[in-house]
Amino acid sequence: MHIIIVGGGGVSYELARNLSEKNQDVVVIEKNAEKALRFKEALDVMVIEDNGANAAILEQAGVKKADMVVAVTQFDEVNVIACMIAKQYDVPITVCRIRNQQYVGASSVLTPQQLGIDVVINPEKVAAMEISKMLHFPEASEIEYFNRGRIMMVGITVEAEAGIVGVPLRKLPQNLDMVIVGISDIEGKFIVPGGDDVVMPGNKVYLLGKSKSLKDIGSLLHHEQKTIRQVTIMGGGLIGVQLAHLLEKSKQRFDVKIIEKDMERCEELCRDLDKTLVLEGDATEIAMLEEEDTERADAVVAVTGDDRSNIVVALLARQFGVSKIICEVMRPHYVPVYNTLGIDSVINPRILAASRILRLTRKEDAVAFSLLQDEKAEVVEIVLPENASVVNKKIVKARFPRGMVIGSIARGDEVIVPTGDTMLLPGDHLVIFAIPKVSGTLDRFFAPPEDKENKRYLRNKLVHSEDS
């Protein structure tokens, strides 16, 4: 695919890096010389230093042959204009980053389609939704839903008392309606396990299976069942306010407070939020946290917008005895710091946003796509076409590479946790867990054999587009 990315920020970098590693033809347009240089030095992509909301520059980037234009600058107006121009060149898929909901909300005069936008992406909203899932299921550090919520993947750290510790996976009960698809040890080594592998205390395991069963997984892993009620959000930026809105609307009752150091921003939050207590103060100050009874919080969410401030907040929250700490991390190299602190619930808005876009670039009929937060693996839900090479074969006969496993199959109203004898049928929704170097080969098994890289095919991929 020929993909044009307008903007040179964090989302653009994560997206361009993933696409270039999969040998896609990528052009990045960024007018800031310093940002453009980062792409030139680190990635195998073409870089144009100019304004992407310009027809002549888009032509220089190859918009006439482009399969996708992704506009993710910091400015909504630039992104909208870039997508409008791209549609004039009949680009099949346009993706637009929009923060201001006036452009795409219910009160908007023009619809996204009228603005030339196929998919709207809002990294802050996506991050807030991810945090909300963690607060509703506090035992897990990562959660992803597939097939309209019927299938679930969770990442969870294993306690020493867990019943699965030290037991070869092939000896675990077969009636759990779930399968362990990944194991990460405390040093960060990651594997897609086989039947002889065992789980050790402190390992983070990734389980995939029926949502109803996974929501009761705490007892199997010897985790205390927790319910989050008191939530303190450190930082009143876009993620903080989006999260507060979600918690205010939740069926589960939350008592939410936001601590924000900018007085004008606090006034805006007070006007915007109905049930959330807004407090002016510095979340990195011990006296502030003591005054606001932080030790009584069930969860602290650090979303200040600055990695170092979030680390300080996490450390202080741990000292206050808060059991659930969730942190925004913008630079992946900070993740080991959180691991050292014993905090495994981290979210990276850039990776979350990039994964929503990457789904549209796959040759398989991908319904959903997710990257793990440490990018050690990918999870994709695909619809199996009738002429794929593995149709009407048992899984054991398909000869899938090591590092890939089908964790669940949705077939009509049934959700199946497959075995080697499970037959793959046309129309099955397969949820596949794979390491990145294997993920690029999935089209050999699950995509139609004929060349589908044409504009009609690409437009059809939007039928399954997620609500981002």
TILUM-981749 format. One record per residue (C-alpha): x, y, z; residue in three letters; chain; residue number from 0. Coordinates in Angstrom, 1 decimal. Example, Ala and Ser with C-alpha at 12.3 -4.5 7.8 and 13.67 -1.06 7.14 Angstrom:
BADO, 12.3, -4.5, 7.8, ala, A, 0
BADO, 13.7, -1.1, 7.1, ser, A, 1
END
This chain:
BADO, 0.0, 0.0, 0.0, met, A, 0
BADO, 1.0, 3.6, -0.6, his, A, 1
BADO, 0.3, 5.6, 2.5, ile, A, 2
BADO, 0.7, 9.3, 3.1, ile, A, 3
BADO, 1.0, 10.5, 6.7, ile, A, 4
BADO, 0.4, 14.2, 7.3, val, A, 5
BADO, 2.1, 15.3, 10.5, gly, A, 6
BADO, 5.3, 14.3, 12.3, gly, A, 7
BADO, 4.1, 13.9, 15.9, gly, A, 8
BADO, 4.1, 10.8, 18.2, gly, A, 9
BADO, 1.1, 9.1, 16.5, val, A, 10
BADO, 2.7, 9.6, 13.1, ser, A, 11
BADO, 6.0, 8.1, 14.3, tyr, A, 12
BADO, 4.4, 5.0, 15.8, glu, A, 13
BADO, 2.3, 4.5, 12.7, leu, A, 14
BADO, 5.2, 5.1, 10.2, ala, A, 15
BADO, 7.5, 2.8, 12.2, arg, A, 16
BADO, 5.1, -0.1, 12.2, asn, A, 17
BADO, 4.2, 0.4, 8.5, leu, A, 18
BADO, 7.8, 0.6, 7.4, ser, A, 19
BADO, 8.7, -2.5, 9.4, glu, A, 20
BADO, 6.1, -4.3, 7.3, lys, A, 21
BADO, 7.5, -3.0, 4.1, asn, A, 22
BADO, 4.7, -0.6, 3.3, gln, A, 23
BADO, 5.4, 2.4, 1.0, asp, A, 24
BADO, 5.2, 5.4, 3.4, val, A, 25
BADO, 5.5, 9.1, 2.8, val, A, 26
BADO, 5.5, 11.5, 5.8, val, A, 27
BADO, 4.8, 15.2, 5.3, ile, A, 28
BADO, 6.0, 17.5, 8.2, glu, A, 29
BADO, 6.9, 21.2, 7.9, lys, A, 30
BADO, 8.9, 21.3, 11.1, asn, A, 31
BADO, 12.5, 20.6, 10.2, ala, A, 32
BADO, 13.4, 19.1, 13.6, glu, A, 33
BADO, 10.5, 16.7, 13.6, lys, A, 34
BADO, 11.1, 15.8, 9.9, ala, A, 35
BADO, 14.8, 15.0, 10.7, leu, A, 36
BADO, 13.7, 12.4, 13.3, arg, A, 37
BADO, 11.8, 10.5, 10.7, phe, A, 38
BADO, 14.7, 10.7, 8.2, lys, A, 39
BADO, 17.3, 9.5, 10.6, glu, A, 40
BADO, 15.3, 6.7, 12.3, ala, A, 41
BADO, 12.9, 5.2, 9.7, leu, A, 42
BADO, 13.0, 3.9, 6.1, asp, A, 43
BADO, 10.3, 6.3, 4.8, val, A, 44
BADO, 10.2, 9.2, 2.4, met, A, 45
BADO, 9.9, 12.6, 4.2, val, A, 46
BADO, 8.7, 15.9, 2.7, ile, A, 47
BADO, 9.2, 19.1, 4.7, glu, A, 48
BADO, 6.2, 21.1, 3.9, asp, A, 49
BADO, 2.5, 21.7, 4.6, asn, A, 50
BADO, 0.3, 18.6, 4.1, gly, A, 51
BADO, -2.9, 20.7, 3.6, ala, A, 52
BADO, -1.7, 21.6, 0.2, asn, A, 53
BADO, -2.7, 19.9, -3.0, ala, A, 54
BADO, 0.7, 20.4, -4.7, ala, A, 55
BADO, 2.5, 18.9, -1.8, ile, A, 56
BADO, 0.1, 16.0, -1.6, leu, A, 57
BADO, 0.7, 15.4, -5.4, glu, A, 58
BADO, 4.4, 15.4, -4.7, gln, A, 59
BADO, 3.8, 12.7, -2.0, ala, A, 60
BADO, 2.0, 10.6, -4.6, gly, A, 61
BADO, -1.7, 11.2, -3.6, val, A, 62
BADO, -2.9, 10.1, -7.1, lys, A, 63
BADO, -1.8, 6.6, -6.4, lys, A, 64
BADO, -2.3, 6.7, -2.6, ala, A, 65
BADO, -4.4, 3.9, -0.9, asp, A, 66
BADO, -4.7, 5.9, 2.3, met, A, 67
BADO, -4.1, 9.4, 3.7, val, A, 68
BADO, -3.7, 9.7, 7.4, val, A, 69
BADO, -3.8, 13.3, 8.8, ala, A, 70
BADO, -2.7, 13.5, 12.4, val, A, 71
BADO, -1.1, 16.9, 13.0, thr, A, 72
BADO, -1.9, 18.9, 16.1, gln, A, 73
BADO, -4.3, 21.1, 14.2, phe, A, 74
BADO, -7.8, 19.8, 13.4, asp, A, 75
BADO, -8.2, 22.3, 10.6, glu, A, 76
BADO, -5.1, 21.1, 8.8, val, A, 77
BADO, -6.2, 17.5, 9.2, asn, A, 78
BADO, -9.7, 18.2, 7.8, val, A, 79
BADO, -8.3, 20.1, 4.8, ile, A, 80
BADO, -5.8, 17.4, 4.0, ala, A, 81
BADO, -8.6, 14.8, 4.0, cys, A, 82
BADO, -10.9, 16.9, 1.9, met, A, 83
BADO, -8.1, 17.4, -0.7, ile, A, 84
BADO, -7.3, 13.6, -0.7, ala, A, 85
BADO, -10.9, 12.7, -1.5, lys, A, 86
BADO, -10.7, 15.0, -4.5, gln, A, 87
BADO, -8.0, 12.6, -5.7, tyr, A, 88
BADO, -10.2, 9.6, -5.0, asp, A, 89
BADO, -8.1, 8.3, -2.2, val, A, 90
BADO, -10.0, 5.2, -0.9, pro, A, 91
BADO, -9.4, 5.7, 2.9, ile, A, 92
BADO, -8.8, 8.9, 4.8, thr, A, 93
BADO, -8.1, 9.0, 8.5, val, A, 94
BADO, -8.4, 12.3, 10.4, cys, A, 95
BADO, -7.3, 13.1, 13.9, arg, A, 96
BADO, -9.9, 15.5, 15.5, ile, A, 97
BADO, -9.9, 16.7, 19.0, arg, A, 98
BADO, -12.7, 19.3, 18.7, asn, A, 99
BADO, -16.0, 17.4, 18.7, gln, A, 100
BADO, -17.7, 20.4, 17.1, gln, A, 101
BADO, -16.4, 19.1, 13.8, tyr, A, 102
BADO, -17.8, 15.6, 14.1, val, A, 103
BADO, -20.3, 15.8, 17.0, gly, A, 104
BADO, -24.1, 15.5, 16.8, ala, A, 105
BADO, -24.4, 19.3, 16.5, ser, A, 106
BADO, -21.9, 19.6, 13.6, ser, A, 107
BADO, -23.3, 21.1, 10.4, val, A, 108
BADO, -21.3, 18.8, 8.2, leu, A, 109
BADO, -20.8, 15.1, 8.6, thr, A, 110
BADO, -17.3, 13.5, 8.5, pro, A, 111
BADO, -18.2, 12.0, 5.1, gln, A, 112
BADO, -19.0, 15.5, 3.8, gln, A, 113
BADO, -15.6, 16.7, 5.0, leu, A, 114
BADO, -13.9, 13.8, 3.1, gly, A, 115
BADO, -13.2, 11.8, 6.3, ile, A, 116
BADO, -13.7, 8.1, 6.4, asp, A, 117
BADO, -12.3, 7.4, 9.9, val, A, 118
BADO, -12.0, 9.8, 12.8, val, A, 119
BADO, -9.3, 9.2, 15.4, ile, A, 120
BADO, -9.0, 10.8, 18.8, asn, A, 121
BADO, -6.0, 9.5, 20.7, pro, A, 122
BADO, -7.1, 11.1, 24.0, glu, A, 123
BADO, -10.6, 9.6, 23.8, lys, A, 124
BADO, -9.1, 6.2, 22.9, val, A, 125
BADO, -6.8, 6.4, 25.9, ala, A, 126
BADO, -9.6, 7.5, 28.3, ala, A, 127
BADO, -11.7, 4.5, 27.1, met, A, 128
BADO, -8.8, 2.2, 27.8, glu, A, 129
BADO, -8.3, 3.5, 31.3, ile, A, 130
BADO, -12.1, 3.2, 31.9, ser, A, 131
BADO, -11.9, -0.5, 31.0, lys, A, 132
BADO, -9.1, -1.0, 33.5, met, A, 133
BADO, -11.1, 0.7, 36.3, leu, A, 134
BADO, -14.0, -1.5, 35.6, his, A, 135
BADO, -11.8, -4.6, 35.6, phe, A, 136
BADO, -9.0, -3.6, 38.0, pro, A, 137
BADO, -7.3, -7.1, 38.2, glu, A, 138
BADO, -6.1, -6.6, 34.6, ala, A, 139
BADO, -3.3, -4.3, 33.3, ser, A, 140
BADO, -4.4, -4.6, 29.7, glu, A, 141
BADO, -7.9, -5.3, 28.3, ile, A, 142
BADO, -9.2, -5.7, 24.8, glu, A, 143
BADO, -12.6, -6.7, 23.5, tyr, A, 144
BADO, -13.5, -8.4, 20.3, phe, A, 145
BADO, -16.6, -9.6, 18.4, asn, A, 146
BADO, -19.0, -7.1, 20.0, arg, A, 147
BADO, -17.6, -7.8, 23.5, gly, A, 148
BADO, -18.1, -11.6, 23.4, arg, A, 149
BADO, -14.4, -12.3, 23.3, ile, A, 150
BADO, -11.9, -10.7, 25.6, met, A, 151
BADO, -8.1, -10.5, 26.0, met, A, 152
BADO, -6.6, -9.6, 29.4, val, A, 153
BADO, -3.1, -9.1, 30.6, gly, A, 154
BADO, -2.7, -9.9, 34.3, ile, A, 155
BADO, 0.3, -10.4, 36.6, thr, A, 156
BADO, 0.3, -13.8, 38.3, val, A, 157
BADO, 0.7, -14.1, 42.1, glu, A, 158
BADO, 2.7, -16.8, 43.7, ala, A, 159
BADO, -0.4, -18.5, 45.1, glu, A, 160
BADO, -2.1, -18.8, 41.7, ala, A, 161
BADO, -3.2, -22.3, 40.8, gly, A, 162
BADO, -1.5, -22.2, 37.4, ile, A, 163
BADO, 2.0, -21.5, 38.7, val, A, 164
BADO, 4.5, -24.2, 37.8, gly, A, 165
BADO, 2.0, -26.3, 35.9, val, A, 166
BADO, 2.7, -27.1, 32.2, pro, A, 167
BADO, 0.0, -25.4, 30.1, leu, A, 168
BADO, -1.0, -28.7, 28.5, arg, A, 169
BADO, -2.0, -30.0, 32.0, lys, A, 170
BADO, -4.3, -27.1, 32.8, leu, A, 171
BADO, -8.1, -27.8, 32.8, pro, A, 172
BADO, -9.6, -27.8, 29.3, gln, A, 173
BADO, -12.9, -26.4, 30.4, asn, A, 174
BADO, -11.8, -22.8, 31.3, leu, A, 175
BADO, -13.2, -21.2, 28.1, asp, A, 176
BADO, -9.9, -19.4, 27.7, met, A, 177
BADO, -6.3, -20.0, 26.6, val, A, 178
BADO, -2.9, -18.4, 27.7, ile, A, 179
BADO, -1.6, -16.9, 24.4, val, A, 180
BADO, 1.4, -14.9, 25.8, gly, A, 181
BADO, 3.7, -14.9, 28.8, ile, A, 182
BADO, 6.1, -12.0, 29.7, ser, A, 183
BADO, 8.5, -12.5, 32.6, asp, A, 184
BADO, 9.8, -9.8, 35.0, ile, A, 185
BADO, 12.8, -9.2, 32.8, glu, A, 186
BADO, 10.6, -8.4, 29.8, gly, A, 187
BADO, 11.2, -11.6, 27.8, lys, A, 188
BADO, 8.1, -12.5, 25.9, phe, A, 189
BADO, 6.9, -15.8, 24.4, ile, A, 190
BADO, 3.8, -17.2, 22.7, val, A, 191
BADO, 3.9, -20.4, 24.8, pro, A, 192
BADO, 3.6, -24.1, 23.9, gly, A, 193
BADO, 2.1, -26.9, 25.9, gly, A, 194
BADO, 5.3, -27.6, 27.9, asp, A, 195
BADO, 5.8, -24.0, 29.0, asp, A, 196
BADO, 5.0, -23.0, 32.6, val, A, 197
BADO, 3.9, -19.8, 34.3, val, A, 198
BADO, 6.0, -18.4, 37.2, met, A, 199
BADO, 5.2, -15.9, 39.9, pro, A, 200
BADO, 5.5, -12.4, 38.7, gly, A, 201
BADO, 4.9, -13.3, 35.1, asn, A, 202
BADO, 2.4, -11.3, 33.1, lys, A, 203
BADO, 0.1, -13.6, 31.2, val, A, 204
BADO, -2.2, -12.8, 28.3, tyr, A, 205
BADO, -5.5, -14.7, 28.3, leu, A, 206
BADO, -7.9, -14.9, 25.4, leu, A, 207
BADO, -11.3, -16.4, 25.5, gly, A, 208
BADO, -15.0, -15.9, 26.4, lys, A, 209
BADO, -15.6, -12.6, 28.2, ser, A, 210
BADO, -18.0, -14.1, 30.7, lys, A, 211
BADO, -15.3, -16.6, 31.9, ser, A, 212
BADO, -12.5, -14.1, 31.9, leu, A, 213
BADO, -14.3, -11.7, 34.1, lys, A, 214
BADO, -14.2, -14.4, 36.8, asp, A, 215
BADO, -10.5, -15.1, 36.2, ile, A, 216
BADO, -9.4, -13.5, 39.5, gly, A, 217
BADO, -10.1, -16.7, 41.5, ser, A, 218
BADO, -8.0, -18.9, 39.2, leu, A, 219
BADO, -5.1, -16.5, 39.5, leu, A, 220
BADO, -5.6, -15.9, 43.2, his, A, 221
BADO, -6.3, -12.2, 42.8, his, A, 222
BADO, -8.5, -10.5, 45.3, glu, A, 223
BADO, -11.7, -9.4, 43.6, gln, A, 224
BADO, -11.6, -5.6, 43.6, lys, A, 225
BADO, -14.2, -2.9, 43.0, thr, A, 226
BADO, -13.0, 0.6, 42.2, ile, A, 227
BADO, -15.2, 3.4, 43.7, arg, A, 228
BADO, -12.9, 6.3, 44.7, gln, A, 229
BADO, -10.9, 7.5, 41.6, val, A, 230
BADO, -8.4, 10.4, 41.7, thr, A, 231
BADO, -7.3, 11.7, 38.3, ile, A, 232
BADO, -4.0, 13.6, 38.4, met, A, 233
BADO, -4.1, 16.0, 35.5, gly, A, 234
BADO, -7.1, 17.8, 33.9, gly, A, 235
BADO, -6.0, 17.6, 30.3, gly, A, 236
BADO, -7.8, 16.0, 27.4, leu, A, 237
BADO, -7.4, 12.5, 28.7, ile, A, 238
BADO, -8.4, 13.4, 32.2, gly, A, 239
BADO, -11.6, 15.2, 31.2, val, A, 240
BADO, -12.6, 12.5, 28.7, gln, A, 241
BADO, -12.1, 9.9, 31.5, leu, A, 242
BADO, -14.2, 11.9, 34.0, ala, A, 243
BADO, -17.0, 12.1, 31.5, his, A, 244
BADO, -16.9, 8.3, 30.9, leu, A, 245
BADO, -17.0, 7.6, 34.6, leu, A, 246
BADO, -19.8, 10.0, 35.2, glu, A, 247
BADO, -21.9, 8.2, 32.7, lys, A, 248
BADO, -20.9, 4.7, 33.8, ser, A, 249
BADO, -23.6, 2.3, 35.2, lys, A, 250
BADO, -21.0, 1.5, 38.0, gln, A, 251
BADO, -20.9, 4.3, 40.5, arg, A, 252
BADO, -17.6, 6.2, 40.8, phe, A, 253
BADO, -16.6, 9.0, 43.1, asp, A, 254
BADO, -14.2, 11.0, 40.9, val, A, 255
BADO, -11.9, 13.9, 41.7, lys, A, 256
BADO, -9.5, 15.7, 39.4, ile, A, 257
BADO, -6.4, 17.5, 40.6, ile, A, 258
BADO, -5.2, 20.2, 38.1, glu, A, 259
BADO, -2.6, 22.9, 38.8, lys, A, 260
BADO, -3.8, 25.4, 36.3, asp, A, 261
BADO, -6.5, 27.6, 37.8, met, A, 262
BADO, -8.1, 28.6, 34.4, glu, A, 263
BADO, -8.2, 25.0, 33.4, arg, A, 264
BADO, -9.9, 24.1, 36.7, cys, A, 265
BADO, -12.6, 26.7, 36.0, glu, A, 266
BADO, -13.2, 25.1, 32.5, glu, A, 267
BADO, -13.5, 21.6, 34.1, leu, A, 268
BADO, -16.0, 22.8, 36.7, cys, A, 269
BADO, -18.2, 24.1, 33.9, arg, A, 270
BADO, -17.8, 21.0, 31.8, asp, A, 271
BADO, -18.3, 18.3, 34.4, leu, A, 272
BADO, -21.4, 17.6, 36.4, asp, A, 273
BADO, -20.4, 15.1, 39.2, lys, A, 274
BADO, -16.6, 15.3, 39.4, thr, A, 275
BADO, -14.9, 17.3, 42.2, leu, A, 276
BADO, -12.2, 19.6, 40.6, val, A, 277
BADO, -9.3, 20.7, 42.8, leu, A, 278
BADO, -6.6, 23.2, 42.1, glu, A, 279
BADO, -3.1, 21.9, 43.1, gly, A, 280
BADO, 0.1, 20.2, 42.1, asp, A, 281
BADO, -0.3, 16.4, 42.0, ala, A, 282
BADO, 3.4, 15.9, 42.5, thr, A, 283
BADO, 3.3, 17.7, 45.9, glu, A, 284
BADO, 3.1, 15.4, 49.0, ile, A, 285
BADO, 1.3, 18.0, 51.0, ala, A, 286
BADO, -1.5, 18.3, 48.4, met, A, 287
BADO, -1.9, 14.5, 48.3, leu, A, 288
BADO, -2.1, 14.3, 52.0, glu, A, 289
BADO, -4.6, 17.1, 52.2, glu, A, 290
BADO, -6.9, 15.3, 49.7, glu, A, 291
BADO, -6.7, 11.9, 51.5, asp, A, 292
BADO, -5.0, 10.1, 48.7, thr, A, 293
BADO, -4.6, 7.0, 50.8, glu, A, 294
BADO, -8.4, 6.5, 50.7, arg, A, 295
BADO, -8.4, 6.4, 46.9, ala, A, 296
BADO, -9.1, 3.0, 45.3, asp, A, 297
BADO, -7.3, 4.1, 42.1, ala, A, 298
BADO, -5.0, 6.9, 41.0, val, A, 299
BADO, -4.8, 7.8, 37.3, val, A, 300
BADO, -1.7, 9.8, 36.3, ala, A, 301
BADO, -2.4, 11.7, 33.1, val, A, 302
BADO, -0.5, 15.0, 33.5, thr, A, 303
BADO, 0.9, 14.9, 30.0, gly, A, 304
BADO, 4.5, 14.6, 31.2, asp, A, 305
BADO, 6.1, 11.3, 31.7, asp, A, 306
BADO, 8.4, 12.4, 34.6, arg, A, 307
BADO, 5.5, 14.0, 36.5, ser, A, 308
BADO, 3.5, 10.8, 36.0, asn, A, 309
BADO, 6.3, 8.7, 37.4, ile, A, 310
BADO, 6.5, 11.0, 40.5, val, A, 311
BADO, 2.7, 10.7, 41.0, val, A, 312
BADO, 2.9, 6.9, 40.6, ala, A, 313
BADO, 5.7, 6.7, 43.2, leu, A, 314
BADO, 3.8, 8.9, 45.7, leu, A, 315
BADO, 0.6, 7.0, 45.1, ala, A, 316
BADO, 2.4, 3.7, 45.8, arg, A, 317
BADO, 3.8, 5.3, 49.1, gln, A, 318
BADO, 0.2, 6.2, 50.1, phe, A, 319
BADO, -0.8, 2.6, 49.6, gly, A, 320
BADO, -3.1, 3.0, 46.5, val, A, 321
BADO, -3.7, -0.5, 45.1, ser, A, 322
BADO, -4.6, 0.5, 41.5, lys, A, 323
BADO, -2.3, 3.0, 39.7, ile, A, 324
BADO, -2.7, 3.7, 36.0, ile, A, 325
BADO, -0.2, 5.9, 34.2, cys, A, 326
BADO, 0.0, 7.6, 30.8, glu, A, 327
BADO, 3.4, 7.0, 29.2, val, A, 328
BADO, 4.3, 8.9, 26.0, met, A, 329
BADO, 7.9, 7.7, 25.6, arg, A, 330
BADO, 8.1, 3.8, 25.5, pro, A, 331
BADO, 11.6, 3.9, 27.1, his, A, 332
BADO, 10.0, 5.0, 30.4, tyr, A, 333
BADO, 8.0, 1.7, 30.7, val, A, 334
BADO, 10.9, -0.1, 32.5, pro, A, 335
BADO, 10.7, 2.6, 35.2, val, A, 336
BADO, 7.1, 1.7, 35.9, tyr, A, 337
BADO, 8.0, -2.0, 35.9, asn, A, 338
BADO, 10.6, -1.3, 38.6, thr, A, 339
BADO, 8.0, 0.5, 40.6, leu, A, 340
BADO, 5.7, -2.5, 40.3, gly, A, 341
BADO, 3.2, -0.6, 38.2, ile, A, 342
BADO, 2.1, -2.6, 35.2, asp, A, 343
BADO, -1.0, -0.6, 34.2, ser, A, 344
BADO, 0.4, 1.9, 31.7, val, A, 345
BADO, -1.3, 3.3, 28.5, ile, A, 346
BADO, 0.4, 4.9, 25.5, asn, A, 347
BADO, -2.2, 7.0, 23.6, pro, A, 348
BADO, 0.1, 7.0, 20.5, arg, A, 349
BADO, 0.3, 3.3, 20.3, ile, A, 350
BADO, -3.5, 3.0, 20.9, leu, A, 351
BADO, -4.3, 5.4, 18.1, ala, A, 352
BADO, -1.8, 3.8, 15.7, ala, A, 353
BADO, -3.3, 0.4, 16.3, ser, A, 354
BADO, -6.7, 1.7, 15.2, arg, A, 355
BADO, -5.3, 2.9, 12.0, ile, A, 356
BADO, -3.1, -0.1, 11.3, leu, A, 357
BADO, -6.1, -2.4, 11.1, arg, A, 358
BADO, -7.1, -0.7, 7.8, leu, A, 359
BADO, -3.7, -1.5, 6.3, thr, A, 360
BADO, -3.9, -5.3, 6.6, arg, A, 361
BADO, -4.6, -7.6, 3.6, lys, A, 362
BADO, -6.8, -9.8, 5.7, glu, A, 363
BADO, -10.4, -8.8, 6.4, asp, A, 364
BADO, -9.5, -7.3, 9.8, ala, A, 365
BADO, -12.4, -6.3, 12.0, val, A, 366
BADO, -10.2, -5.2, 14.9, ala, A, 367
BADO, -6.5, -4.8, 15.6, phe, A, 368
BADO, -4.6, -4.1, 18.8, ser, A, 369
BADO, -1.0, -3.7, 19.8, leu, A, 370
BADO, 0.1, -4.7, 23.3, leu, A, 371
BADO, 1.4, -1.6, 25.2, gln, A, 372
BADO, 5.0, -2.9, 25.1, asp, A, 373
BADO, 4.5, -3.9, 21.4, glu, A, 374
BADO, 5.7, -7.4, 22.0, lys, A, 375
BADO, 2.6, -8.8, 20.2, ala, A, 376
BADO, -0.4, -8.0, 18.1, glu, A, 377
BADO, -4.0, -9.2, 18.4, val, A, 378
BADO, -6.2, -9.1, 15.3, val, A, 379
BADO, -9.8, -10.2, 14.7, glu, A, 380
BADO, -10.3, -11.3, 11.1, ile, A, 381
BADO, -13.2, -12.7, 9.1, val, A, 382
BADO, -12.1, -15.9, 7.3, leu, A, 383
BADO, -12.9, -15.7, 3.5, pro, A, 384
BADO, -14.2, -18.8, 1.7, glu, A, 385
BADO, -11.1, -19.0, -0.5, asn, A, 386
BADO, -8.4, -18.6, 2.1, ala, A, 387
BADO, -5.8, -21.3, 2.1, ser, A, 388
BADO, -6.8, -22.7, 5.6, val, A, 389
BADO, -10.5, -23.0, 5.0, val, A, 390
BADO, -12.0, -26.4, 5.9, asn, A, 391
BADO, -8.7, -27.5, 7.5, lys, A, 392
BADO, -8.1, -28.5, 11.1, lys, A, 393
BADO, -5.9, -26.0, 13.0, ile, A, 394
BADO, -3.3, -28.8, 13.5, val, A, 395
BADO, -3.1, -29.2, 9.7, lys, A, 396
BADO, -2.7, -25.6, 8.9, ala, A, 397
BADO, 1.0, -25.4, 9.8, arg, A, 398
BADO, 0.9, -22.0, 11.5, phe, A, 399
BADO, 4.3, -20.6, 12.4, pro, A, 400
BADO, 5.5, -20.6, 16.1, arg, A, 401
BADO, 4.6, -17.2, 17.6, gly, A, 402
BADO, 1.0, -17.3, 16.4, met, A, 403
BADO, -2.1, -18.8, 18.0, val, A, 404
BADO, -5.8, -18.6, 17.3, ile, A, 405
BADO, -7.2, -17.9, 20.7, gly, A, 406
BADO, -10.9, -17.8, 20.0, ser, A, 407
BADO, -13.4, -18.3, 17.2, ile, A, 408
BADO, -16.8, -16.6, 16.9, ala, A, 409
BADO, -19.1, -18.8, 14.7, arg, A, 410
BADO, -22.6, -17.5, 14.6, gly, A, 411
BADO, -23.9, -17.2, 18.2, asp, A, 412
BADO, -21.2, -19.6, 19.4, glu, A, 413
BADO, -17.7, -18.6, 20.9, val, A, 414
BADO, -15.2, -21.4, 20.6, ile, A, 415
BADO, -11.9, -21.8, 22.4, val, A, 416
BADO, -10.2, -24.0, 19.7, pro, A, 417
BADO, -8.1, -27.0, 19.9, thr, A, 418
BADO, -5.8, -28.5, 17.3, gly, A, 419
BADO, -8.8, -30.6, 16.0, asp, A, 420
BADO, -11.0, -27.5, 15.5, thr, A, 421
BADO, -12.0, -27.0, 11.8, met, A, 422
BADO, -11.7, -23.5, 10.3, leu, A, 423
BADO, -14.9, -22.6, 8.3, leu, A, 424
BADO, -15.7, -19.7, 6.0, pro, A, 425
BADO, -17.1, -16.7, 7.8, gly, A, 426
BADO, -15.5, -17.6, 11.1, asp, A, 427
BADO, -14.3, -14.6, 13.1, his, A, 428
BADO, -10.8, -15.6, 14.3, leu, A, 429
BADO, -9.0, -13.7, 17.1, val, A, 430
BADO, -5.3, -14.2, 16.5, ile, A, 431
BADO, -2.4, -13.5, 18.8, phe, A, 432
BADO, 1.0, -13.1, 17.1, ala, A, 433
BADO, 4.4, -11.6, 17.6, ile, A, 434
BADO, 5.2, -8.9, 15.1, pro, A, 435
BADO, 7.6, -10.8, 12.9, lys, A, 436
BADO, 5.0, -13.5, 12.4, val, A, 437
BADO, 2.0, -11.1, 12.1, ser, A, 438
BADO, 3.3, -9.9, 8.7, gly, A, 439
BADO, 2.8, -13.5, 7.3, thr, A, 440
BADO, -0.9, -13.9, 8.3, leu, A, 441
BADO, -2.1, -13.0, 4.8, asp, A, 442
BADO, -0.6, -16.3, 3.5, arg, A, 443
BADO, -3.2, -18.1, 5.6, phe, A, 444
BADO, -6.2, -15.8, 6.0, phe, A, 445
BADO, -6.3, -13.5, 3.0, ala, A, 446
BADO, -7.9, -14.4, -0.4, pro, A, 447
BADO, -5.2, -15.6, -2.8, pro, A, 448
BADO, -6.0, -13.2, -5.6, glu, A, 449
BADO, -4.6, -9.6, -5.6, asp, A, 450
BADO, -7.1, -7.5, -3.7, lys, A, 451
BADO, -5.1, -4.2, -3.7, glu, A, 452
BADO, -7.6, -2.1, -5.5, asn, A, 453
BADO, -9.8, 0.9, -4.5, lys, A, 454
BADO, -13.0, -1.1, -4.3, arg, A, 455
BADO, -11.5, -3.6, -1.9, tyr, A, 456
BADO, -10.0, -0.8, 0.3, leu, A, 457
BADO, -13.3, 1.0, 0.6, arg, A, 458
BADO, -15.0, -2.3, 1.6, asn, A, 459
BADO, -12.6, -2.5, 4.6, lys, A, 460
BADO, -14.4, 0.6, 6.0, leu, A, 461
BADO, -17.6, -1.5, 6.5, val, A, 462
BADO, -16.0, -3.0, 9.6, his, A, 463
BADO, -14.4, 0.2, 10.8, ser, A, 464
BADO, -14.2, 0.5, 14.6, glu, A, 465
BADO, -15.7, 3.4, 16.4, asp, A, 466
BADO, -12.5, 5.3, 17.3, ser, A, 467
END
